[in-house]
């Protein structure tokens, strides 16, 4: 990933929280002739003290057995998981500096994390059962009456497990980028926040970008000893 200093995110706790909240990734592998990708529901499995240990943990997911990506990825090969955040077009009309000198152009703001590592494929039924149980519990936990894997007939669940393959990425490299106009003046950034909120009131992604930018500005305005 291209990581200019302005846009590089290094806080590992914040990066982990972002990946946990996104809960999905594009898994990219090479089939020998071209790159291939699949969107997966994922869990970032890591030790409680992973930052202190320097152990990046594993990204766990699953794909359909009919999806030949799991067969074309070479065993032990490097793979890339791309975790996307909100994104939005940024109009130069929103910059305060446009009125002063006009030397401004459009850009695109976004948040993204790249996780790179060695890929392992799992077809063991118990591994798969454990993973989908955990994945389901994670997403059902906020419901008043959560559904559990054990709510379905055992034979049915066993049949469904035969239709998927587990994917495990042992994470070696973490790259994170928040491109939020940090290379522009505070006035230009504030103008973008206002423009996004004023012109994209029903666009949740654009509003999320505005919120991230506003939070950055607020941090920059805090006294150094605050």
SEDO-176121 format. One record per atom (N, C-alpha, C, CB): atom name; x, y, z; residue in one letter; residue number from 1. Coordinates in steps of 0.1 Angstrom, whole numbers. Glycine has a CB too. Example, Ala and Ser with C-alpha at 12.3 -4.5 7.8 and 13.67 -1.06 7.14 Angstrom:
<marmars>
name/px/py/pz/resn/resi
N/132/-57/78/A/1;
CA/123/-45/78/A/1;
C/132/-33/78/A/1;
CB/113/-45/90/A/1;
N/128/-22/71/S/2;
CA/137/-11/71/S/2;
C/129/0/79/S/2;
CB/141/-6/57/S/2;
</marmars>
This chain:
<marmars>
name/px/py/pz/resn/resi
N/8/-12/0/X/1;
CA/0/0/0/X/1;
C/9/13/0/X/1;
CB/-10/0/12/X/1;
N/5/23/-8/X/2;
CA/12/35/-8/X/2;
C/8/43/5/X/2;
CB/8/44/-20/X/2;
N/18/46/13/X/3;
CA/15/52/27/X/3;
C/23/65/29/X/3;
CB/19/42/37/X/3;
N/18/76/23/X/4;
CA/24/89/27/X/4;
C/23/91/42/X/4;
CB/18/100/19/X/4;
N/33/99/47/X/5;
CA/33/101/62/X/5;
C/21/107/67/X/5;
CB/45/110/65/X/5;
N/15/116/60/X/6;
CA/3/123/65/X/6;
C/-9/113/67/X/6;
CB/-2/133/55/X/6;
N/-9/102/59/X/7;
CA/-21/94/59/X/7;
C/-19/80/66/X/7;
CB/-25/91/45/X/7;
N/-7/78/71/X/8;
CA/-4/65/77/X/8;
C/-9/64/91/X/8;
CB/12/63/78/X/8;
N/-17/53/94/X/9;
CA/-22/51/107/X/9;
C/-14/40/114/X/9;
CB/-37/46/106/X/9;
N/-9/43/126/X/10;
CA/0/34/133/X/10;
C/-5/29/147/X/10;
CB/13/41/136/X/10;
N/-16/35/152/X/11;
CA/-22/30/164/X/11;
C/-28/16/163/X/11;
CB/-32/41/170/X/11;
N/-21/6/167/X/12;
CA/-26/-8/165/X/12;
C/-39/-10/172/X/12;
CB/-16/-18/170/X/12;
N/-42/-5/183/X/13;
CA/-55/-6/190/X/13;
C/-66/-1/182/X/13;
CB/-55/0/204/X/13;
N/-64/11/176/X/14;
CA/-74/17/167/X/14;
C/-76/9/154/X/14;
CB/-70/31/163/X/14;
N/-65/4/149/X/15;
CA/-66/-4/137/X/15;
C/-74/-17/139/X/15;
CB/-52/-8/131/X/15;
N/-71/-23/151/X/16;
CA/-79/-36/154/X/16;
C/-94/-33/156/X/16;
CB/-73/-42/167/X/16;
N/-97/-21/163/X/17;
CA/-111/-18/165/X/17;
C/-118/-16/151/X/17;
CB/-112/-5/174/X/17;
N/-111/-10/142/X/18;
CA/-116/-7/129/X/18;
C/-119/-20/121/X/18;
CB/-107/1/120/X/18;
N/-110/-30/122/X/19;
CA/-112/-43/115/X/19;
C/-123/-50/122/X/19;
CB/-99/-51/116/X/19;
N/-123/-50/135/X/20;
CA/-134/-57/142/X/20;
C/-148/-52/138/X/20;
CB/-132/-56/158/X/20;
N/-149/-39/137/X/21;
CA/-162/-32/134/X/21;
C/-166/-35/119/X/21;
CB/-161/-17/136/X/21;
N/-156/-35/110/X/22;
CA/-159/-38/96/X/22;
C/-164/-53/95/X/22;
CB/-146/-36/88/X/22;
N/-157/-62/101/X/23;
CA/-162/-76/102/X/23;
C/-162/-83/88/X/23;
CB/-175/-77/108/X/23;
N/-155/-77/78/X/24;
CA/-155/-84/65/X/24;
C/-142/-79/58/X/24;
CB/-167/-80/57/X/24;
N/-137/-87/49/X/25;
CA/-125/-83/41/X/25;
C/-126/-89/27/X/25;
CB/-113/-88/49/X/25;
N/-118/-83/18/X/26;
CA/-116/-89/5/X/26;
C/-103/-97/6/X/26;
CB/-115/-78/-6/X/26;
N/-104/-110/4/X/27;
CA/-93/-119/4/X/27;
C/-87/-120/-10/X/27;
CB/-96/-133/10/X/27;
N/-75/-116/-12/X/28;
CA/-69/-116/-25/X/28;
C/-57/-126/-26/X/28;
CB/-63/-101/-29/X/28;
N/-58/-135/-36/X/29;
CA/-48/-145/-38/X/29;
C/-44/-145/-53/X/29;
CB/-52/-159/-33/X/29;
N/-34/-153/-56/X/30;
CA/-29/-154/-70/X/30;
C/-31/-169/-74/X/30;
CB/-14/-150/-71/X/30;
N/-38/-170/-86/X/31;
CA/-41/-184/-90/X/31;
C/-31/-190/-100/X/31;
CB/-55/-184/-96/X/31;
N/-20/-182/-102/X/32;
CA/-10/-187/-111/X/32;
C/-10/-179/-124/X/32;
CB/-12/-201/-115/X/32;
N/-21/-172/-127/X/33;
CA/-22/-164/-139/X/33;
C/-27/-150/-136/X/33;
CB/-31/-171/-149/X/33;
N/-35/-149/-125/X/34;
CA/-41/-136/-123/X/34;
C/-45/-135/-108/X/34;
CB/-54/-133/-132/X/34;
N/-47/-123/-102/X/35;
CA/-52/-122/-89/X/35;
C/-67/-125/-89/X/35;
CB/-49/-107/-83/X/35;
N/-72/-131/-78/X/36;
CA/-86/-133/-76/X/36;
C/-89/-129/-61/X/36;
CB/-89/-149/-78/X/36;
N/-102/-125/-60/X/37;
CA/-106/-120/-47/X/37;
C/-120/-124/-43/X/37;
CB/-105/-104/-47/X/37;
N/-123/-126/-30/X/38;
CA/-136/-129/-25/X/38;
C/-138/-121/-12/X/38;
CB/-137/-144/-22/X/38;
N/-150/-116/-11/X/39;
CA/-154/-109/1/X/39;
C/-158/-119/12/X/39;
CB/-166/-99/-1/X/39;
N/-152/-119/24/X/40;
CA/-154/-128/34/X/40;
C/-159/-122/47/X/40;
CB/-142/-136/37/X/40;
N/-168/-128/55/X/41;
CA/-170/-124/69/X/41;
C/-158/-129/76/X/41;
CB/-183/-130/75/X/41;
N/-152/-121/85/X/42;
CA/-140/-124/92/X/42;
C/-140/-121/106/X/42;
CB/-128/-117/85/X/42;
N/-131/-128/114/X/43;
CA/-128/-125/127/X/43;
C/-113/-124/128/X/43;
CB/-133/-137/137/X/43;
N/-108/-113/134/X/44;
CA/-94/-112/137/X/44;
C/-91/-118/151/X/44;
CB/-89/-97/137/X/44;
N/-85/-130/151/X/45;
CA/-83/-137/163/X/45;
C/-69/-134/168/X/45;
CB/-84/-153/161/X/45;
N/-67/-128/179/X/46;
CA/-54/-123/184/X/46;
C/-54/-124/199/X/46;
CB/-51/-109/180/X/46;
N/-42/-126/205/X/47;
CA/-41/-127/220/X/47;
C/-45/-113/226/X/47;
CB/-27/-130/224/X/47;
N/-49/-114/239/X/48;
CA/-53/-102/246/X/48;
C/-42/-92/246/X/48;
CB/-58/-105/260/X/48;
N/-30/-96/248/X/49;
CA/-18/-87/249/X/49;
C/-10/-88/236/X/49;
CB/-9/-91/261/X/49;
N/-17/-89/224/X/50;
CA/-10/-91/212/X/50;
C/0/-80/208/X/50;
CB/-20/-92/201/X/50;
N/-3/-67/212/X/51;
CA/5/-56/208/X/51;
C/19/-57/216/X/51;
CB/-1/-43/211/X/51;
N/18/-61/229/X/52;
CA/30/-62/237/X/52;
C/38/-74/232/X/52;
CB/26/-64/252/X/52;
N/31/-85/228/X/53;
CA/38/-97/224/X/53;
C/44/-96/210/X/53;
CB/28/-109/224/X/53;
N/38/-87/202/X/54;
CA/42/-86/188/X/54;
C/36/-97/180/X/54;
CB/57/-86/187/X/54;
N/25/-103/185/X/55;
CA/18/-114/178/X/55;
C/6/-108/171/X/55;
CB/14/-125/188/X/55;
N/6/-108/158/X/56;
CA/-5/-102/150/X/56;
C/-17/-111/149/X/56;
CB/-1/-98/137/X/56;
N/-16/-123/153/X/57;
CA/-27/-132/153/X/57;
C/-31/-137/139/X/57;
CB/-39/-126/159/X/57;
N/-44/-141/138/X/58;
CA/-49/-147/125/X/58;
C/-62/-141/121/X/58;
CB/-51/-162/127/X/58;
N/-64/-139/108/X/59;
CA/-77/-135/103/X/59;
C/-84/-148/98/X/59;
CB/-75/-124/91/X/59;
N/-96/-150/103/X/60;
CA/-103/-162/101/X/60;
C/-115/-159/92/X/60;
CB/-107/-170/114/X/60;
N/-118/-168/83/X/61;
CA/-130/-166/74/X/61;
C/-134/-179/67/X/61;
CB/-128/-155/64/X/61;
N/-144/-178/59/X/62;
CA/-148/-190/51/X/62;
C/-153/-186/38/X/62;
CB/-158/-199/59/X/62;
N/-152/-195/28/X/63;
CA/-158/-193/15/X/63;
C/-165/-206/11/X/63;
CB/-147/-189/4/X/63;
N/-173/-204/0/X/64;
CA/-180/-216/-5/X/64;
C/-171/-226/-11/X/64;
CB/-191/-212/-16/X/64;
N/-173/-239/-9/X/65;
CA/-165/-249/-15/X/65;
C/-165/-249/-30/X/65;
CB/-169/-263/-10/X/65;
N/-176/-243/-36/X/66;
CA/-177/-242/-50/X/66;
C/-168/-231/-56/X/66;
CB/-191/-240/-54/X/66;
N/-164/-222/-47/X/67;
CA/-155/-211/-51/X/67;
C/-140/-217/-52/X/67;
CB/-156/-199/-41/X/67;
N/-135/-217/-64/X/68;
CA/-122/-224/-66/X/68;
C/-110/-216/-61/X/68;
CB/-120/-228/-80/X/68;
N/-113/-204/-55/X/69;
CA/-101/-197/-50/X/69;
C/-93/-205/-40/X/69;
CB/-106/-183/-43/X/69;
N/-100/-212/-31/X/70;
CA/-93/-220/-21/X/70;
C/-84/-231/-27/X/70;
CB/-103/-226/-11/X/70;
N/-87/-235/-39/X/71;
CA/-79/-245/-46/X/71;
C/-68/-240/-54/X/71;
CB/-88/-254/-55/X/71;
N/-70/-227/-59/X/72;
CA/-60/-221/-68/X/72;
C/-49/-214/-60/X/72;
CB/-66/-212/-78/X/72;
N/-52/-210/-48/X/73;
CA/-42/-204/-40/X/73;
C/-31/-214/-36/X/73;
CB/-48/-197/-27/X/73;
N/-19/-211/-38/X/74;
CA/-8/-221/-35/X/74;
C/-6/-223/-20/X/74;
CB/5/-216/-41/X/74;
N/-5/-235/-15/X/75;
CA/-3/-237/-1/X/75;
C/9/-229/5/X/75;
CB/-1/-252/2/X/75;
N/6/-222/16/X/76;
CA/17/-215/22/X/76;
C/21/-202/15/X/76;
CB/29/-223/23/X/76;
N/13/-198/5/X/77;
CA/16/-186/-3/X/77;
C/11/-174/5/X/77;
CB/9/-186/-17/X/77;
N/16/-162/1/X/78;
CA/12/-150/8/X/78;
C/-1/-146/2/X/78;
CB/23/-139/5/X/78;
N/-10/-141/10/X/79;
CA/-23/-136/6/X/79;
C/-25/-122/13/X/79;
CB/-35/-146/10/X/79;
N/-35/-115/7/X/80;
CA/-38/-101/12/X/80;
C/-52/-100/15/X/80;
CB/-34/-91/1/X/80;
N/-55/-95/27/X/81;
CA/-69/-92/31/X/81;
C/-71/-77/32/X/81;
CB/-73/-99/45/X/81;
N/-81/-72/24/X/82;
CA/-83/-57/24/X/82;
C/-96/-54/31/X/82;
CB/-84/-52/9/X/82;
N/-95/-46/42/X/83;
CA/-106/-42/50/X/83;
C/-110/-28/47/X/83;
CB/-103/-44/65/X/83;
N/-122/-26/42/X/84;
CA/-126/-12/37/X/84;
C/-134/-5/48/X/84;
CB/-134/-13/24/X/84;
N/-131/8/48/X/85;
CA/-139/17/57/X/85;
C/-147/27/48/X/85;
CB/-130/25/66/X/85;
N/-153/37/54/X/86;
CA/-160/47/46/X/86;
C/-152/55/36/X/86;
CB/-167/57/55/X/86;
N/-158/60/25/X/87;
CA/-151/67/15/X/87;
C/-160/77/9/X/87;
CB/-145/57/4/X/87;
N/-154/88/3/X/88;
CA/-162/98/-3/X/88;
C/-154/107/-12/X/88;
CB/-168/107/8/X/88;
N/-161/112/-22/X/89;
CA/-155/122/-32/X/89;
C/-154/135/-24/X/89;
CB/-163/123/-45/X/89;
N/-142/142/-26/X/90;
CA/-140/155/-20/X/90;
C/-139/166/-31/X/90;
CB/-127/155/-11/X/90;
N/-148/175/-30/X/91;
CA/-149/186/-40/X/91;
C/-139/197/-36/X/91;
CB/-163/191/-42/X/91;
N/-131/202/-45/X/92;
CA/-122/214/-42/X/92;
C/-130/226/-39/X/92;
CB/-113/216/-54/X/92;
N/-143/226/-43/X/93;
CA/-152/238/-40/X/93;
C/-153/240/-25/X/93;
CB/-165/236/-46/X/93;
N/-151/229/-17/X/94;
CA/-152/230/-2/X/94;
C/-140/236/5/X/94;
CB/-155/217/3/X/94;
N/-129/237/-2/X/95;
CA/-117/242/5/X/95;
C/-118/257/7/X/95;
CB/-105/239/-4/X/95;
N/-113/262/18/X/96;
CA/-112/276/21/X/96;
C/-102/282/11/X/96;
CB/-108/279/36/X/96;
N/-91/275/8/X/97;
CA/-81/280/0/X/97;
C/-85/282/-15/X/97;
CB/-69/271/0/X/97;
N/-96/276/-19/X/98;
CA/-100/278/-33/X/98;
C/-103/293/-36/X/98;
CB/-113/270/-36/X/98;
N/-109/300/-26/X/99;
CA/-112/314/-28/X/99;
C/-100/323/-28/X/99;
CB/-121/319/-17/X/99;
N/-89/318/-22/X/100;
CA/-77/326/-21/X/100;
C/-67/325/-33/X/100;
CB/-69/322/-8/X/100;
N/-65/312/-37/X/101;
CA/-56/311/-48/X/101;
C/-60/301/-59/X/101;
CB/-43/306/-43/X/101;
N/-71/293/-57/X/102;
CA/-77/285/-67/X/102;
C/-68/273/-71/X/102;
CB/-79/293/-79/X/102;
N/-57/271/-65/X/103;
CA/-48/259/-68/X/103;
C/-53/247/-60/X/103;
CB/-33/262/-65/X/103;
N/-64/242/-64/X/104;
CA/-70/230/-57/X/104;
C/-76/221/-68/X/104;
CB/-81/235/-47/X/104;
N/-76/208/-64/X/105;
CA/-82/198/-73/X/105;
C/-90/188/-65/X/105;
CB/-71/190/-81/X/105;
N/-99/180/-71/X/106;
CA/-107/170/-64/X/106;
C/-98/159/-58/X/106;
CB/-117/164/-73/X/106;
N/-103/152/-48/X/107;
CA/-96/140/-43/X/107;
C/-106/130/-38/X/107;
CB/-85/144/-32/X/107;
N/-101/120/-32/X/108;
CA/-110/109/-27/X/108;
C/-105/106/-13/X/108;
CB/-110/96/-36/X/108;
N/-113/106/-3/X/109;
CA/-109/103/11/X/109;
C/-115/89/15/X/109;
CB/-114/114/21/X/109;
N/-107/82/23/X/110;
CA/-111/68/26/X/110;
C/-103/63/38/X/110;
CB/-109/59/14/X/110;
N/-108/52/43/X/111;
CA/-100/45/53/X/111;
C/-99/30/49/X/111;
CB/-108/46/67/X/111;
N/-87/24/51/X/112;
CA/-85/10/46/X/112;
C/-74/4/54/X/112;
CB/-82/10/31/X/112;
N/-75/-9/56/X/113;
CA/-64/-17/63/X/113;
C/-61/-28/54/X/113;
CB/-69/-22/77/X/113;
N/-48/-31/52/X/114;
CA/-42/-43/45/X/114;
C/-36/-52/55/X/114;
CB/-33/-38/33/X/114;
N/-40/-64/55/X/115;
CA/-34/-75/63/X/115;
C/-28/-85/54/X/115;
CB/-44/-81/73/X/115;
N/-15/-88/55/X/116;
CA/-8/-97/46/X/116;
C/-2/-108/55/X/116;
CB/3/-90/39/X/116;
N/-3/-120/49/X/117;
CA/3/-132/56/X/117;
C/2/-145/49/X/117;
CB/-3/-133/70/X/117;
N/5/-156/55/X/118;
CA/5/-169/49/X/118;
C/-9/-175/51/X/118;
CB/15/-178/56/X/118;
N/-14/-181/40/X/119;
CA/-28/-186/40/X/119;
C/-28/-201/42/X/119;
CB/-35/-182/26/X/119;
N/-37/-205/51/X/120;
CA/-40/-219/53/X/120;
C/-55/-222/51/X/120;
CB/-36/-223/68/X/120;
N/-57/-233/44/X/121;
CA/-71/-237/41/X/121;
C/-75/-249/51/X/121;
CB/-72/-242/26/X/121;
N/-88/-248/56/X/122;
CA/-93/-258/65/X/122;
C/-106/-264/60/X/122;
CB/-96/-251/79/X/122;
N/-106/-277/59/X/123;
CA/-118/-285/56/X/123;
C/-122/-294/67/X/123;
CB/-115/-293/43/X/123;
N/-115/-294/78/X/124;
CA/-119/-301/90/X/124;
C/-133/-297/95/X/124;
CB/-108/-301/101/X/124;
N/-142/-306/97/X/125;
CA/-155/-302/101/X/125;
C/-156/-295/115/X/125;
CB/-164/-314/101/X/125;
N/-147/-300/124/X/126;
CA/-148/-294/137/X/126;
C/-142/-280/137/X/126;
CB/-140/-302/147/X/126;
N/-131/-277/129/X/127;
CA/-126/-264/128/X/127;
C/-137/-255/122/X/127;
CB/-114/-263/118/X/127;
N/-144/-259/112/X/128;
CA/-154/-251/106/X/128;
C/-166/-249/115/X/128;
CB/-159/-258/93/X/128;
N/-170/-259/122/X/129;
CA/-181/-258/132/X/129;
C/-178/-248/143/X/129;
CB/-185/-271/138/X/129;
N/-166/-248/148/X/130;
CA/-161/-239/158/X/130;
C/-161/-225/153/X/130;
CB/-147/-243/163/X/130;
N/-156/-223/141/X/131;
CA/-156/-210/135/X/131;
C/-169/-204/133/X/131;
CB/-148/-210/122/X/131;
N/-178/-211/126/X/132;
CA/-191/-206/123/X/132;
C/-200/-203/135/X/132;
CB/-199/-215/113/X/132;
N/-198/-212/146/X/133;
CA/-204/-209/158/X/133;
C/-200/-196/164/X/133;
CB/-201/-221/168/X/133;
N/-187/-194/164/X/134;
CA/-181/-182/170/X/134;
C/-185/-170/161/X/134;
CB/-166/-183/170/X/134;
N/-185/-171/148/X/135;
CA/-189/-160/140/X/135;
C/-204/-156/142/X/135;
CB/-187/-163/125/X/135;
N/-212/-167/143/X/136;
CA/-227/-164/145/X/136;
C/-229/-158/158/X/136;
CB/-234/-177/144/X/136;
N/-223/-163/169/X/137;
CA/-224/-157/182/X/137;
C/-220/-142/182/X/137;
CB/-216/-165/192/X/137;
N/-210/-139/175/X/138;
CA/-205/-125/174/X/138;
C/-216/-116/169/X/138;
CB/-192/-124/166/X/138;
N/-222/-120/158/X/139;
CA/-232/-111/151/X/139;
C/-246/-112/157/X/139;
CB/-232/-114/136/X/139;
N/-249/-122/164/X/140;
CA/-262/-124/170/X/140;
C/-262/-118/184/X/140;
CB/-266/-138/170/X/140;
N/-251/-115/190/X/141;
CA/-250/-112/204/X/141;
C/-258/-100/208/X/141;
CB/-236/-109/208/X/141;
N/-261/-90/199/X/142;
CA/-268/-78/203/X/142;
C/-283/-80/201/X/142;
CB/-264/-67/194/X/142;
N/-288/-91/197/X/143;
CA/-302/-93/195/X/143;
C/-309/-98/208/X/143;
CB/-305/-103/184/X/143;
N/-322/-95/209/X/144;
CA/-329/-99/221/X/144;
C/-331/-114/222/X/144;
CB/-343/-92/221/X/144;
N/-332/-120/210/X/145;
CA/-334/-135/209/X/145;
C/-324/-140/199/X/145;
CB/-348/-139/206/X/145;
N/-311/-141/203/X/146;
CA/-301/-145/193/X/146;
C/-303/-159/188/X/146;
CB/-287/-144/199/X/146;
N/-300/-161/175/X/147;
CA/-300/-174/169/X/147;
C/-287/-180/171/X/147;
CB/-303/-173/153/X/147;
N/-287/-193/173/X/148;
CA/-274/-201/175/X/148;
C/-274/-212/165/X/148;
CB/-273/-207/190/X/148;
N/-262/-217/162/X/149;
CA/-260/-228/152/X/149;
C/-267/-240/157/X/149;
CB/-245/-231/151/X/149;
N/-268/-242/170/X/150;
CA/-275/-254/176/X/150;
C/-290/-253/175/X/150;
CB/-271/-255/191/X/150;
N/-295/-241/170/X/151;
CA/-310/-240/168/X/151;
C/-314/-248/155/X/151;
CB/-314/-226/167/X/151;
N/-305/-250/146/X/152;
CA/-308/-258/134/X/152;
C/-306/-273/136/X/152;
CB/-299/-253/122/X/152;
N/-313/-281/129/X/153;
CA/-311/-296/130/X/153;
C/-297/-300/128/X/153;
CB/-320/-303/120/X/153;
N/-291/-308/136/X/154;
CA/-277/-312/135/X/154;
C/-273/-317/121/X/154;
CB/-274/-323/145/X/154;
N/-282/-325/115/X/155;
CA/-278/-331/101/X/155;
C/-278/-320/91/X/155;
CB/-289/-341/97/X/155;
N/-287/-310/93/X/156;
CA/-287/-298/83/X/156;
C/-274/-290/85/X/156;
CB/-299/-289/86/X/156;
N/-270/-288/97/X/157;
CA/-257/-280/99/X/157;
C/-245/-288/94/X/157;
CB/-255/-278/114/X/157;
N/-245/-301/96/X/158;
CA/-234/-309/90/X/158;
C/-233/-308/75/X/158;
CB/-236/-323/95/X/158;
N/-245/-308/69/X/159;
CA/-245/-306/54/X/159;
C/-241/-293/50/X/159;
CB/-259/-309/49/X/159;
N/-244/-282/57/X/160;
CA/-240/-269/54/X/160;
C/-225/-267/55/X/160;
CB/-247/-259/62/X/160;
N/-219/-274/65/X/161;
CA/-205/-273/68/X/161;
C/-197/-279/56/X/161;
CB/-201/-279/81/X/161;
N/-203/-289/50/X/162;
CA/-196/-296/39/X/162;
C/-195/-286/27/X/162;
CB/-203/-308/35/X/162;
N/-203/-276/27/X/163;
CA/-204/-266/15/X/163;
C/-195/-254/17/X/163;
CB/-218/-262/13/X/163;
N/-187/-254/27/X/164;
CA/-178/-243/29/X/164;
C/-163/-248/32/X/164;
CB/-183/-234/41/X/164;
N/-154/-238/31/X/165;
CA/-140/-241/34/X/165;
C/-135/-230/43/X/165;
CB/-132/-242/21/X/165;
N/-127/-233/53/X/166;
CA/-122/-223/62/X/166;
C/-109/-217/56/X/166;
CB/-119/-229/75/X/166;
N/-107/-204/58/X/167;
CA/-95/-197/54/X/167;
C/-89/-190/66/X/167;
CB/-99/-186/43/X/167;
N/-76/-192/68/X/168;
CA/-69/-187/79/X/168;
C/-56/-179/74/X/168;
CB/-65/-198/89/X/168;
N/-56/-166/77/X/169;
CA/-44/-158/73/X/169;
C/-36/-155/85/X/169;
CB/-49/-145/66/X/169;
N/-24/-161/86/X/170;
CA/-15/-158/97/X/170;
C/-8/-144/94/X/170;
CB/-4/-169/98/X/170;
N/-12/-134/101/X/171;
CA/-9/-120/98/X/171;
C/6/-117/101/X/171;
CB/-18/-111/105/X/171;
N/13/-113/90/X/172;
CA/27/-109/92/X/172;
C/29/-94/91/X/172;
CB/36/-116/82/X/172;
N/20/-88/83/X/173;
CA/22/-73/80/X/173;
C/8/-66/82/X/173;
CB/27/-71/66/X/173;
N/8/-55/89/X/174;
CA/-4/-47/90/X/174;
C/-1/-33/85/X/174;
CB/-8/-46/105/X/174;
N/-9/-29/75/X/175;
CA/-7/-15/69/X/175;
C/-21/-8/70/X/175;
CB/-2/-16/54/X/175;
N/-21/4/75/X/176;
CA/-34/11/77/X/176;
C/-33/25/72/X/176;
CB/-38/10/91/X/176;
N/-43/30/66/X/177;
CA/-43/43/60/X/177;
C/-56/50/62/X/177;
CB/-41/42/44/X/177;
N/-55/62/67/X/178;
CA/-67/71/68/X/178;
C/-64/83/60/X/178;
CB/-70/75/83/X/178;
N/-69/84/48/X/179;
CA/-67/95/39/X/179;
C/-79/105/41/X/179;
CB/-66/91/24/X/179;
N/-76/115/50/X/180;
CA/-87/124/54/X/180;
C/-83/138/53/X/180;
CB/-91/120/69/X/180;
N/-76/142/42/X/181;
CA/-72/155/40/X/181;
C/-62/161/50/X/181;
CB/-84/164/39/X/181;
N/-55/152/58/X/182;
CA/-46/157/68/X/182;
C/-34/166/62/X/182;
CB/-40/145/75/X/182;
N/-32/165/49/X/183;
CA/-22/173/43/X/183;
C/-26/187/39/X/183;
CB/-17/166/30/X/183;
N/-39/190/43/X/184;
CA/-44/204/40/X/184;
C/-45/211/53/X/184;
CB/-58/203/33/X/184;
N/-48/224/52/X/185;
CA/-49/233/64/X/185;
C/-62/229/72/X/185;
CB/-50/247/59/X/185;
N/-62/233/84/X/186;
CA/-73/231/93/X/186;
C/-86/237/87/X/186;
CB/-71/236/107/X/186;
N/-84/249/80/X/187;
CA/-96/256/74/X/187;
C/-101/248/63/X/187;
CB/-92/270/70/X/187;
N/-92/242/54/X/188;
CA/-97/234/43/X/188;
C/-104/221/48/X/188;
CB/-85/230/34/X/188;
N/-98/215/58/X/189;
CA/-104/203/64/X/189;
C/-118/206/70/X/189;
CB/-95/197/75/X/189;
N/-119/217/77/X/190;
CA/-132/221/82/X/190;
C/-142/224/71/X/190;
CB/-131/234/91/X/190;
N/-137/229/60/X/191;
CA/-146/232/48/X/191;
C/-151/219/42/X/191;
CB/-139/240/38/X/191;
N/-143/209/42/X/192;
CA/-147/196/37/X/192;
C/-157/189/46/X/192;
CB/-135/186/35/X/192;
N/-155/190/59/X/193;
CA/-165/185/69/X/193;
C/-178/191/66/X/193;
CB/-160/187/83/X/193;
N/-178/204/65/X/194;
CA/-191/212/63/X/194;
C/-197/207/50/X/194;
CB/-189/227/63/X/194;
N/-189/207/39/X/195;
CA/-194/203/26/X/195;
C/-200/189/26/X/195;
CB/-184/204/16/X/195;
N/-194/180/32/X/196;
CA/-199/166/32/X/196;
C/-212/165/39/X/196;
CB/-189/156/39/X/196;
N/-213/172/51/X/197;
CA/-225/172/59/X/197;
C/-237/179/52/X/197;
CB/-223/177/72/X/197;
N/-233/190/45/X/198;
CA/-244/198/39/X/198;
C/-249/192/26/X/198;
CB/-238/212/36/X/198;
N/-240/185/18/X/199;
CA/-244/180/5/X/199;
C/-247/166/5/X/199;
CB/-234/183/-5/X/199;
N/-244/158/16/X/200;
CA/-246/144/16/X/200;
C/-253/139/29/X/200;
CB/-232/137/14/X/200;
N/-264/146/32/X/201;
CA/-271/143/44/X/201;
C/-277/129/45/X/201;
CB/-282/153/46/X/201;
N/-279/122/34/X/202;
CA/-284/109/34/X/202;
C/-274/98/30/X/202;
CB/-296/108/25/X/202;
N/-261/102/28/X/203;
CA/-251/93/24/X/203;
C/-243/90/37/X/203;
CB/-241/100/13/X/203;
N/-245/77/42/X/204;
CA/-239/74/54/X/204;
C/-224/73/53/X/204;
CB/-244/60/59/X/204;
N/-218/68/42/X/205;
CA/-204/68/40/X/205;
C/-198/81/41/X/205;
CB/-200/60/27/X/205;
N/-204/91/33/X/206;
CA/-198/104/33/X/206;
C/-199/111/47/X/206;
CB/-206/113/23/X/206;
N/-210/108/54/X/207;
CA/-211/114/68/X/207;
C/-201/107/77/X/207;
CB/-225/111/73/X/207;
N/-198/95/75/X/208;
CA/-188/88/83/X/208;
C/-174/94/81/X/208;
CB/-188/73/81/X/208;
N/-171/97/68/X/209;
CA/-158/104/65/X/209;
C/-158/118/72/X/209;
CB/-157/106/50/X/209;
N/-169/125/71/X/210;
CA/-170/138/78/X/210;
C/-167/137/93/X/210;
CB/-183/145/76/X/210;
N/-173/126/99/X/211;
CA/-171/124/114/X/211;
C/-157/121/117/X/211;
CB/-180/113/119/X/211;
N/-150/113/109/X/212;
CA/-136/110/111/X/212;
C/-127/122/110/X/212;
CB/-131/99/101/X/212;
N/-130/130/100/X/213;
CA/-123/142/98/X/213;
C/-125/152/109/X/213;
CB/-126/149/85/X/213;
N/-137/153/114/X/214;
CA/-140/162/125/X/214;
C/-133/158/138/X/214;
CB/-155/163/128/X/214;
N/-132/145/140/X/215;
CA/-125/139/152/X/215;
C/-110/142/151/X/215;
CB/-127/124/153/X/215;
N/-105/141/139/X/216;
CA/-90/145/137/X/216;
C/-88/159/140/X/216;
CB/-86/142/122/X/216;
N/-97/168/135/X/217;
CA/-95/182/138/X/217;
C/-96/185/152/X/217;
CB/-106/190/130/X/217;
N/-105/179/159/X/218;
CA/-107/181/174/X/218;
C/-94/177/181/X/218;
CB/-119/173/179/X/218;
N/-88/166/177/X/219;
CA/-76/161/184/X/219;
C/-65/171/181/X/219;
CB/-72/147/179/X/219;
N/-64/177/169/X/220;
CA/-53/186/166/X/220;
C/-55/199/174/X/220;
CB/-53/189/151/X/220;
N/-67/202/177/X/221;
CA/-69/215/185/X/221;
C/-67/213/200/X/221;
CB/-83/220/183/X/221;
N/-66/201/205/X/222;
CA/-63/199/219/X/222;
C/-49/204/223/X/222;
CB/-65/184/222/X/222;
N/-48/210/234/X/223;
CA/-35/214/239/X/223;
C/-26/202/241/X/223;
CB/-36/222/252/X/223;
N/-13/204/239/X/224;
CA/-3/193/240/X/224;
C/-4/186/253/X/224;
CB/10/197/237/X/224;
N/-7/193/264/X/225;
CA/-7/187/277/X/225;
C/-20/184/282/X/225;
CB/0/196/287/X/225;
N/-30/184/273/X/226;
CA/-44/180/277/X/226;
C/-46/166/280/X/226;
CB/-54/184/266/X/226;
</marmars>
